[in-house]
Amino acid sequence: MVKMQDSKLTATTWTSTDEQAHLNSELEWWCIESFFTTNDTRNWCLKAVLSQSLDKSTGKKASVINITLFDLEKQRIIPFCSRDLSNHLETKGKRFSYQDSFIEGSYPDYRMHFKDGDHKIELSLSFHATAKPYWVAQEATKGWIPMGLGYYRYGFIPLGTISGNIKIQSDVYDITGRGYYEHVWGNFSYVTQNRRFRDLKKTFSLYSRLIQWFLHGRRITIPSSIIFATENSPFGNDWIWAVFENKWTLFYGNALFWMMRGPAFGSLILTKDGKYYTEFSEITFSYPKVCMAKHQDFVYPSEICLMAKKGNEQISLQCKMTTEPREWTNRIPKGKYWVSNTICEAPGVIEGFYNDGNETTNLRGICKIEPQRQVSILGHNSLTINILKPPNGVGFHLEIDSHFLRKNLAFEIRLTPRLKIHLRQQRKEPKIF
């Protein structure tokens, strides 16, 4: 049984093993996110990832560097991606490098250098953690998360100071800002998750512990509205990192289980001081606004609303992308069920409130929003269920929006106050990509 702890969880420390490379893992990455300002007063948003993978069935290795730089003044995206399909990252102690780019160091200080050869941009950064490390689902599994029939460990530092410089062509600018750092590794894959039969005992144990944690203290109620969609499979997720004006920070990660509105099967983690954390599990979410992907048949949220409770604490937030997102796609070759794994990322704003049971604190800040989707070969298909409850009557309304069937169907039945049955059908033209 999962032992539930107090509302405030103490942050952990990362051991030497946690910070090193795990060369036998099927997938591992190191990531830095940042908002920074250059000395010419321009504002920027950065994500840089070093990643490596291992196909245990063939022994094939690969590594990737992926950089997304948002110029917030000019509202433009500067993307860069490079792959080495035959090697891991070069590892020396706690230094992990891809050609001229690297991340090195250990808590609380890290050095980083990222080179975008396509745009002649180089970033030399120092990251000093001002918050302690934390494991996602630390209360339930100490950071271990199931993925399909595999699993991984997810650790992050939600806040630190960023300093250094950025070289653009021949011009060099000093930078200062705030950042987030994470390290993830484990035996899982976004490409072969349906063919995995190893390590099932550990995977099922993690599912069991997370379900117990999710249900603990939760009131099971019938929602008035819920939406399912093919693109919101459990192999995708919604991810948000936020820094508020009062220096609180927030992490949100949700495995979707085909839902576009309803209960969240993930974590919302809030820290006020970087030492003590509240990890909410009773979360509901919705998408006030969605975007259609530019070159694939799926939608993703550009706005996300969150409501969460734990004991006497509650938080309500609305997150909104403020720039055009970058849609980064990793195609799945010969996929029977999935076309690609796609990350749609953009900086944004966040606002709402937090109540500790006695006092309400208004919240406002900046955030990074990253919906990740495993795109189905069926394209976008959604089912909306609206339930009518007393005293407003009894009944339900169903709506199916299917790009695969090229139809939009709606069915409504009301039992009270008067019997009403309505069916509507409309043919839809397919979107050409």
C-alpha angles and dihedrals in degrees: 000000000000111000109222115219136199121299093256114063121197115237118245134226123242116239125219088259091054092055100045128084117273100214094182093057118106092224133013135164144176117209138186123193121187148169110205142165126221122220090257086065095251118144123224141178122210138191120179125175133186110195139175135186140192127202100211093195093059104017090236115155131200139174135197140192114201122182128181116185119184117200097206095189095055094032093231135135122225107194128185132178131170129177135199106196097190108044145053120234113283105262127197112167105300095346117101117186142180110195105300095351125086149160119210141166139055137255123336099012129047134171123207139183123187125184124197103192094182094063098024093242126144128182123198109189142177118202119197113187115228092178129056122248120269134193119225110246087011091157093055108028108003091247102318114130128184118233115188102306092335135067144213142189119242123198129168145174107218099200141025141139120266123207136160134079144290123218116206112184100313098334121098124201130186115233137202127180151113128287150186126215132196140178122197131177140158150109103299139102136200089213107046104025094123093058099052121118102155125104093013094149092061094041094052091045089055092049090051094050093046092049090052090049092047093051096042110114092350120136109225107223135163108251119228091225136019133170129201125192135180093232093056095073121151089258089070130059147186116241130187133175117188138182116196127210090249089057095252114137134209138200123193127182125168131183101211108211089201093300125134093176131020138050117002117229094206146060137287108194122191128185126181098186107016091249105073124041136196112209111197119203101170096080134151125190141186139179113234089182134020135188129217110233113250100233106015137057104253140088131226134185123269088180128038127188119202133189121179140172138192118172107310093343123097135171133191122191142171118202122194133184111234100189137042107280127238111238107206113189131198107190118219107223115226091354113180095197107009133055100193149333108246132185117201109194136177140152117249150158129269131199140164139098143284125210123192094194094272110040135033121221119195113224131206131161150113127294146178116231120199120174110188118198136190098212116223124223085232092065121214116349124157139183120202119195119190116183121204112213133185135305086034093050137271125277145075143246123216126193126183120194107187125178089178093057092032090228142113113209129184128185126180131181126179120187097184149070082008130356110256130171122181132174126186129181129186131177117230128207113233119249114245116224 
